[in-house]
Amino acid sequence: MTPQNILNADLHCHSVVSDGTMTPEALAERAKTNGVELWALTDHDEIGGQHRAAAAARTHGMHYLTGTEISVTFAGETVHIVGLGFDPDDAAMQQGLRNTRGGREQRAMEMSDSLAKAGIRGAYEGALKFVGNPDLISRTHFARFLVETGVCKETSEVFRKYLTEGKPGYVPHRWASLQDAVAWITSAKGVAVIAHPGRYKFTPNEEYALFTEFKSHGGQAVEVVTGSHSAQEYVKYAETAKEFGLAASRGSDFHSPDESHTDLGTLPFLPGHLTPVWELLEDRIR
């Protein structure tokens, strides 16, 4: 494997097992085509695609780390914690993720009711057409339905107008706690990573509290170079990683060729002064 920070690692993407549009096998092929050397599939609150993804990575000669992206509630915001390198057959993690997925259907029904009041009917049934796994129906599936029916031109417009706080269609959800998510990952011998910290609408004090609590629970890394970060945020969160003694991760957060602005394997490399998260996981890379 290529050493250190110049490794083309993509450790954040989604398949049809959650809210992506491609199968694990198709994602593996796309990653390989784009030069990815170390890959992880990180479906939302789900690890059902892990064995397929690992097998596909082997077929294409890529190294692989198990992955997932767990939704947690912190300071009233939904925060995502990526888990890497864990045992996908760990019973405690499997049960924790089942519990987290359990509230999605009720939330989806409430979102549909809210959209109906805004004049958009049949949203739940419409969203289901885009769901590969009904247990994981999400805002992204509703967004695809609203684009298909011409309510909006693209999914980003749907989120902006309908699916964020204060807009019709937004329904909050109480996810797992930060402590629980980190515990599920670490007890399964994995490494917990704060995903795309630049996306959260935290005050500086709230963000500091997030990193402090995350590390106190055993979290070890943060995404520094990711598809939703700007160049300035690469620098900011590189410094945050150093400040908190965290390793750095890199991932596109790729969902779909038609929706994602950043393709698999196309991000800049990690800054050279950081410890790559894969250095913590050398014995778990397949």
Wavefront OBJ file of the C-alpha trace (Angstrom):
o trace
v 0.000 0.000 0.000
v 1.069 3.597 -0.576
v 2.364 4.971 2.720
v 0.985 7.656 4.957
v -0.950 10.677 3.748
v -0.606 10.233 -0.026
v -2.787 7.118 -0.002
v -5.933 7.526 -2.125
v -8.345 6.410 0.587
v -12.087 7.003 0.354
v -13.641 6.116 3.682
v -17.133 7.594 3.355
v -19.772 6.667 0.767
v -23.269 5.180 0.535
v -24.952 2.387 -1.403
v -28.553 1.315 -2.033
v -28.404 -0.381 1.369
v -29.053 3.102 2.800
v -29.577 6.232 0.671
v -27.169 5.814 -2.217
v -28.241 4.841 -5.720
v -25.528 2.288 -6.541
v -24.950 -1.248 -5.288
v -21.878 -2.025 -3.173
v -20.451 -3.878 -6.166
v -20.942 -0.927 -8.523
v -19.402 1.450 -5.983
v -16.350 -0.783 -5.661
v -15.885 -0.768 -9.428
v -16.259 3.035 -9.572
v -13.805 3.490 -6.710
v -11.223 1.287 -8.416
v -11.682 3.130 -11.724
v -11.023 6.409 -9.895
v -7.804 5.139 -8.354
v -8.983 4.393 -4.816
v -6.515 2.164 -2.962
v -8.295 1.880 0.401
v -12.094 1.938 0.491
v -14.921 1.786 3.034
v -18.679 1.614 2.492
v -20.378 3.635 5.258
v -24.139 3.225 4.901
v -26.344 5.127 7.348
v -27.090 3.164 10.536
v -26.640 -0.085 8.625
v -23.914 -2.679 8.057
v -25.880 -5.084 5.874
v -23.733 -4.341 2.823
v -20.362 -4.937 4.470
v -19.637 -8.478 3.352
v -20.672 -7.633 -0.225
v -18.480 -4.525 -0.242
v -15.459 -6.374 1.146
v -15.826 -9.118 -1.449
v -16.162 -6.567 -4.257
v -13.086 -4.695 -3.036
v -11.085 -7.940 -3.137
v -12.318 -8.610 -6.667
v -10.949 -5.239 -7.780
v -7.691 -5.497 -5.842
v -8.520 -2.736 -3.344
v -7.851 -2.782 0.376
v -11.016 -2.523 2.477
v -12.158 -1.284 5.902
v -15.598 -2.008 7.303
v -17.692 1.117 7.772
v -20.963 2.690 8.858
v -22.291 6.201 9.566
v -24.314 6.461 12.768
v -26.822 9.279 13.379
v -26.602 10.833 16.847
v -28.245 13.782 18.552
v -25.889 16.318 20.154
v -26.857 19.794 21.397
v -30.136 19.528 19.491
v -28.414 18.798 16.162
v -28.084 15.584 14.182
v -24.402 14.659 14.049
v -22.911 11.744 12.115
v -20.253 9.445 13.532
v -18.443 7.172 11.097
v -17.208 3.828 12.364
v -14.259 2.172 10.620
v -12.520 -1.175 10.968
v -15.031 -2.805 13.316
v -16.230 -6.410 13.402
v -19.434 -6.369 11.285
v -20.716 -9.449 13.115
v -20.528 -7.804 16.554
v -23.897 -8.417 18.252
v -23.963 -5.206 20.328
v -23.318 -3.021 17.297
v -25.940 -4.833 15.233
v -28.551 -4.342 17.974
v -27.666 -0.691 18.493
v -28.043 0.040 14.787
v -31.374 -1.809 14.677
v -32.628 0.414 17.495
v -31.447 3.530 15.675
v -33.167 2.518 12.437
v -36.417 1.789 14.263
v -37.680 5.374 14.374
v -37.240 6.167 10.684
v -40.611 4.887 9.431
v -42.642 6.934 11.908
v -40.571 9.997 11.103
v -41.166 9.415 7.375
v -44.948 9.251 7.888
v -44.842 12.537 9.791
v -42.757 14.134 7.032
v -45.322 13.010 4.467
v -48.175 14.485 6.525
v -46.295 17.763 6.823
v -45.659 17.924 3.079
v -49.334 17.148 2.401
v -50.294 20.232 4.409
v -48.036 22.209 2.056
v -49.912 20.778 -0.942
v -47.553 17.899 -1.802
v -49.518 14.661 -1.521
v -48.387 11.052 -1.707
v -44.835 11.821 -0.610
v -44.412 8.727 1.567
v -45.490 6.360 -1.191
v -43.422 8.317 -3.704
v -40.307 8.193 -1.521
v -40.665 4.435 -1.082
v -40.009 3.971 -4.806
v -36.452 5.178 -4.228
v -35.768 3.091 -1.112
v -33.531 0.053 -1.386
v -34.007 -0.745 2.302
v -37.428 0.359 3.733
v -35.964 0.428 7.265
v -33.733 3.283 6.140
v -36.195 5.644 4.449
v -34.743 9.133 4.774
v -35.008 12.749 3.684
v -32.904 11.913 0.618
v -35.596 9.556 -0.674
v -38.252 12.264 -0.234
v -35.972 14.690 -2.064
v -35.666 12.350 -5.045
v -39.469 12.064 -5.212
v -39.893 15.847 -5.212
v -37.375 16.148 -8.048
v -39.090 13.370 -10.038
v -42.463 15.085 -9.717
v -41.064 18.486 -10.741
v -41.575 20.246 -7.414
v -37.861 21.096 -7.432
v -35.086 20.843 -10.030
v -32.496 19.098 -7.850
v -32.241 17.466 -4.451
v -30.266 20.328 -2.912
v -33.185 22.662 -3.702
v -35.590 20.248 -1.981
v -33.541 20.276 1.212
v -33.277 24.057 1.131
v -37.015 24.638 0.613
v -38.678 21.724 2.375
v -36.521 19.441 4.499
v -34.508 21.640 6.833
v -35.567 23.039 10.188
v -38.420 25.518 9.925
v -39.541 24.335 6.484
v -42.589 22.192 5.598
v -41.553 18.554 5.589
v -38.925 18.824 8.311
v -39.439 16.470 11.249
v -36.739 16.146 13.912
v -35.690 12.726 15.099
v -34.116 11.638 18.366
v -31.149 9.510 17.388
v -28.636 7.577 19.472
v -26.467 9.403 21.983
v -22.879 10.283 21.112
v -21.683 8.043 23.915
v -23.687 5.067 22.645
v -22.490 5.409 19.050
v -18.833 5.627 20.028
v -19.265 2.680 22.403
v -20.835 0.474 19.711
v -17.916 1.187 17.381
v -15.100 0.816 19.895
v -16.545 -2.301 21.546
v -16.562 -3.889 18.075
v -12.824 -3.081 17.792
v -13.375 -0.140 15.437
v -12.372 3.523 15.362
v -14.979 6.297 15.736
v -14.691 9.353 13.452
v -16.609 12.660 13.528
v -18.019 12.987 10.004
v -17.892 16.304 8.067
v -17.780 18.629 11.116
v -18.071 21.704 8.914
v -21.699 20.839 8.139
v -23.035 21.286 11.666
v -24.540 24.595 12.717
v -22.757 24.779 16.055
v -21.431 27.803 17.890
v -17.684 27.636 18.618
v -18.472 26.576 22.195
v -20.839 23.824 21.049
v -18.294 22.531 18.542
v -15.610 22.503 21.216
v -17.975 20.555 23.479
v -18.643 18.041 20.686
v -14.948 17.319 20.190
v -14.267 17.234 23.920
v -17.096 14.809 24.681
v -16.318 12.695 21.611
v -12.734 12.201 22.726
v -13.749 11.520 26.331
v -15.925 8.628 25.128
v -13.061 7.085 23.147
v -13.427 8.748 19.738
v -10.140 8.834 17.855
v -10.503 10.637 14.515
v -12.210 13.369 12.486
v -12.926 13.784 8.772
v -10.678 16.581 7.591
v -10.860 16.199 3.808
v -14.435 15.407 2.799
v -16.814 16.228 -0.019
v -18.750 18.902 1.858
v -15.721 20.811 3.218
v -14.223 23.867 1.580
v -10.466 24.347 1.233
v -10.589 26.643 4.252
v -12.350 23.940 6.252
v -9.623 21.440 5.332
v -7.205 23.787 7.099
v -9.521 24.492 10.029
v -10.227 20.855 10.845
v -6.620 19.845 10.287
v -5.809 22.228 13.123
v -8.718 20.878 15.182
v -7.384 17.342 14.713
v -3.985 18.454 16.014
v -5.541 20.365 18.911
v -7.524 17.356 20.137
v -4.929 14.718 19.276
v -7.195 13.051 16.711
v -6.259 11.134 13.590
v -7.549 12.436 10.252
v -9.892 10.733 7.789
v -10.711 11.347 4.136
v -13.934 10.504 2.302
v -16.106 11.813 -0.520
v -19.532 11.129 1.066
v -20.524 9.940 -2.402
v -24.207 8.954 -2.871
v -24.967 9.092 -6.579
v -23.394 10.072 -9.920
v -26.322 12.446 -10.483
v -26.411 14.077 -7.044
v -22.933 14.117 -5.509
v -20.598 17.023 -6.224
v -17.525 14.982 -5.247
v -16.808 11.639 -6.872
v -15.160 8.681 -5.198
v -11.398 9.036 -4.912
v -11.137 12.605 -6.238
v -10.414 14.570 -3.055
v -7.077 16.209 -2.192
v -4.727 14.137 -0.050
v -4.574 14.640 3.696
v -2.194 17.345 4.974
v 1.198 15.822 5.662
v 1.418 16.809 9.330
v -1.620 14.723 10.339
v -1.864 11.085 11.398
v -4.079 9.241 8.880
v -6.827 7.197 10.503
v -5.723 4.109 8.593
v -2.501 4.089 10.632
v -4.695 3.179 13.630
v -6.324 0.374 11.649
v -3.458 -1.399 9.914
v -4.328 -4.765 11.476
v -7.971 -4.470 10.338
v -7.402 -3.587 6.694
v -8.459 -6.455 4.456
l 1 2 3 4 5 6 7 8 9 10 11 12 13 14 15 16 17 18 19 20 21 22 23 24 25 26 27 28 29 30 31 32 33 34 35 36 37 38 39 40 41 42 43 44 45 46 47 48 49 50 51 52 53 54 55 56 57 58 59 60 61 62 63 64 65 66 67 68 69 70 71 72 73 74 75 76 77 78 79 80 81 82 83 84 85 86 87 88 89 90 91 92 93 94 95 96 97 98 99 100 101 102 103 104 105 106 107 108 109 110 111 112 113 114 115 116 117 118 119 120 121 122 123 124 125 126 127 128 129 130 131 132 133 134 135 136 137 138 139 140 141 142 143 144 145 146 147 148 149 150 151 152 153 154 155 156 157 158 159 160 161 162 163 164 165 166 167 168 169 170 171 172 173 174 175 176 177 178 179 180 181 182 183 184 185 186 187 188 189 190 191 192 193 194 195 196 197 198 199 200 201 202 203 204 205 206 207 208 209 210 211 212 213 214 215 216 217 218 219 220 221 222 223 224 225 226 227 228 229 230 231 232 233 234 235 236 237 238 239 240 241 242 243 244 245 246 247 248 249 250 251 252 253 254 255 256 257 258 259 260 261 262 263 264 265 266 267 268 269 270 271 272 273 274 275 276 277 278 279 280 281 282 283 284 285 286
